[in-house]
């Protein structure tokens, strides 16, 4: 009897506590961005890509032993970093939270999408080549093989760019 009475009291207090909480005040739709913010974010994405490209080029030059070219690449990367900082400051003043992080995520997302589309193209070319071979169309099979080779080359380029932008295993993520 005592346990049942305590349980009823506990349930009553719990119900009272839940009844006092207010619903969340977060808006259902995210705030829309102005065209200026979109343009600045696009500029920031381009700056981030250029910065990553310059850093990668500098690393390659250092591996080759060409220090003069590496220094010019590092200087270019520093100017890109300054542009990124200026863009970040301007976007923060307009109310965008973590603009550099958002732009970096957008760059990575775009890179992953490129890799995914290239993988789909490769799969369709392989299937088309097999069907051409099965049908006896050697000219079509040769054309599909050439397309497959070009798509693999494009995939290799996209994977390299994705790695420069910070994606560790772009093919596994696709």
Secondary structure, DSSP 8 states (H G I E B T S, - for coil): -HHHHHHHHHHHHHHHHHHH-------SS-----HHHHHHHHHHHHHHHHHHHHHHHHHHHHHHT-HHHHHHHHHHHHHHHHHHHHHHHHHHHTT-SSHHHHHHHHHHHHHHHHHHHHHHHHHHHHHHHHHHHHHT-HHHHHHHHHHHHHHHHHHHHHHHHHHHTT-S-HHHH-
